């Protein structure tokens, strides 16, 4: 089975040198291959992550682990790959630790702060015994078209969770999962700067899809080392697939345009192309 990097040195270097590494959600085999392909072609490290819902859709966390590892081997991937659970609850985080994921993101932001803190502490202890990285979340990241942009993370909470020994910290700073509304107020750079001054661990920007490039790069300059991307790839896949259908290429029986491998190919290639663009403006350097 392929070796997964825990990413700790990668993200520490990213924060210290003011660049970011993308964290890209997978949804199926095509997504996985597209993301690994872009990473290998650009020679950049990559964090491949799966949500609880996507893992259930694909057949479970073990299947996802095995699929990603098999594709690393089959595709000859030679750049560092971090396999991460994205927005896992306590049970999912513990399962992925047992399965050998190299990173887990525990999302306890909906719980009372004391419960979130206590469960994060348990996950840190279990993960670190196996050399697995842990990401925690404080504040609240808004949801699709959420005009109130969630709840800002506090500096005090950032310090408290950093002292637990978490390796990365996701902070609510006005960011939103999904599509941003037209009246979105933007990132709160004052809060981000205050948190970055208070803790020295790598900071994480969730909801990276749709944030203007200049705001993402300003956030990176302030301490963001990991940027999560999902919706942007979904939209790229949708547009390329729609174009294939609207051109009636799926109806071309002579060329077997109905073959699902051909039907899914434009969307897969669109993900790779979009990821290369993102890698460029995140400033992720190539590995030796």
N, C-alpha and C positions, 0 to 999 in steps of 0.2 A: 504493500500500500504506500502511496506517495506520502512524503513527509510534509506536514503543515507547520509553517512558522507561526509563533504566537504573536508576532508583530510588535512586541514591546520596544525593541531597538529601532525598528523602522519608524514608529510613531514618535518616539523620543527624539530621533534625529530630525523628523519633519518639523516638530515644534521648535527645536533649537535653531533650525536653519530656515524657518519661515516658508515652508511649502506644505502641501497636503497630499495625502494618499486617498484615493477614492475607495469607498465601500459600496459595492454594487450587489443589489439583490438579484437572486436567481429565481426563476419560476418554472423552468423545465430544462430539458437537455439542450435545446437551442440557445437559451439564455446563458447557460453555463459555458458552452463552447464559444459563444460570441465574446464573452467577457475574458475568458482565458486567452483567446486568440488576440484580442487587443493588447492585453498585458504582455504577451510574448513578443508581439511585433514591435511594441514600443520599448521593450526590455525594462519595464517598470514593475515594482512590486504591486500586489493587488490583494484586496480583502474581498473575498466572496462570501456573501452572507445570505441567510435564509430566515424568513419569518416563520412563525408557528403555522400560519395559514398555508403558506406555500409548501412547507414541509409536509403537512397533512395531505395536500393536493398531490404531491409527488410520491407519497407512500411512506413517509416517516423520516425521522432524523437519521436513522442508520442508513436508509437508502440514499439520502442526500450525501452523507459522508462518503459512502462507497462510490457513488456516481462521480462526485467531484474528484476523488482520488484516482479513479479509473481514467477519467478524461485527462488529468494531468499526465498520467503515464502514456495514454494512447496518443496524445497530441504532442508529446515531447516538450512539455512546458518546463522551462529552466529558470524562471524568475520566482522569487518568494511568493507563496500563496498562503494567506491566512484564511482559515475557515471559521466563520463567526455565526453564532445565533443572534438574530436581530429581534429586539423587543420580546425577549422571552420572559415568561413568568417563572416562579421559583422552581416548579416541577420540570419545566422545559430546560432551564439552565442546568439543573442537576443531571438530567438525562444526557444532555450534550457533553457535560464534563465527563460522565461515565463512558460515553462513546468515543471520547478522544478528539472532540472539536478543539481547535487550538485557541479559541477565543469565545467568550459568551458575553452578550449584552443583556443584563438583567434590568427589566423595566418595572420598577415598583412605584412609579410616580402616582398611581391612582390610590395607593394604600396610604394609611396614616404615616407620617414621616418616621415615627419611631419603628413601625413595622418594616418599612422600606429599609431603614438603616440596619435593623437586626438581621433581616434576610440577606441583605447585601453582604454583611459581615460573614454569614455562614457560607455564602457562595465564594467569597474571596478566599476563605480558609480552604474549602474543598478544591477550588481551582488551582490555587498556588501550590498545593501539595503535588500537583501533576504538571506544573509549569505552564498552566493555561492562563491566558490574559482575561481580565474582567473589565467590562465597561458598565458604569452605572448611569442613571439619569436623575437629574433634579430639575425642579420646575416642571412645566408642562408645555410640550410642543403642540401647537394647534393642529387641527385636522382640516381636511379638504374644504377650501372656501371659507375657513374660519376667520371672520373679520376681527376677532379679538386677540388673535395671535397667541393664544394660550396664556400661560402664567410664567413670568420671569423667574429664573433661578436666583436664589439669594447667595450672596457672598459667604454668609455664615454657613449655609448648607454645603457649599462647595468645599470649604475648609474641613467641615465635619466628615464628608465622604472621602475626601482625599486622605485624611488621616487614617481611614480604614484600610488603606492600601490598594484602592482600586487603581487600575493601570491607565484608564481613560475615563473622562467624564463628559457626558452629554448634558448640555445646559439649554434650558428654554430661554431664548433671547429674542423672541418675536418670530421665530421660524415656524413653518407649517408643513405637515405632511400632505402630499398631494398637490393639487393645483391651487396657486395663490390667487386670491380675489383681486379685482382691479383696485380696490381701496386699501390694499395691504400697506401697513405703515412702515415696513422695512425692519431690518435688524436693529436691536438696541446695542449700539457699539459701546456706549458708556458702561452698561452692565457687563458686557463681555470683557472690556478692559479691566474693570474692577475684579472680576473673577480671575482673569489671567494674572493679575498682579498678586493675587492671594494664594494661588496654587501653581505649582510648576509642572504638573502632569499634563499630557496631551489632552486637548479639548476637542469635542466632537460637535459637528454641525449636522443635525438631522434635518430632513426636508430640504436637501440641497437642490433638488430639481426645481427650476423656476426662479431661484434667487438671481438677480442680475449679477453678471460676472464681476463688476467692480465691487459690489458688496461682499461677494464671496472672497475675493482677493484681499479686501480690507480686513475681513474676519481672520483670514490666514495670517496676515501680518500681526494680528493681535494675539495669536495663540491657537487658533483652530488647526489641528493636524490631520483630522479625518473628516471627510465630507461624504454623507450618505446620498446615493443616487438610486432612484427606482422609477418614479413616474416619468422622468425624461426618456428612459429607455422604452417604457410602455407606449408612450406617445410616438416615438420613432418607429417602433415595431408596427403600431397601428397604421401610421401613415404609409409605410412601405407596403404593407399587406393590402391596404385599401387600394393603392395605386395598381397593384398586381391584378386585383379583382376588376377594378374599373376599366382596365385595359383589356379585359376579357381573356387574359392569358390563361386563366384556369379552364377556359372552355376550348382551348386549343388541343384537340384530341390527338392530332398528328404528333405534337411535341409532348404529349402526356402532361399538359399543364395542370391537370387535376391531381397529379402525384403530390402528396402532402410534403414530400421533401423539397419539391420545387415551389410549392405554395408558401412554405415557411422560410425559404432561403432569403428573399429580399428583406424581410423583417430582421432576420438574424444578422445579415450584413449591415443593416442600418444601425443595429445596436453596437457593433464593432466600430463603425465609423463615428458614431456619436461619442463613444467612450474615448476614442483617440483625441477628439476635440477637447473633452473634459480634462483628460490627462495633461494636455498642453497648457490649459489655463490654470490648472491646479499647481503647475510647476513641478510635478513629480519627476525627479531625476531618474535616468536609466541606471540600472545596476551594472556592475563590472561583469 
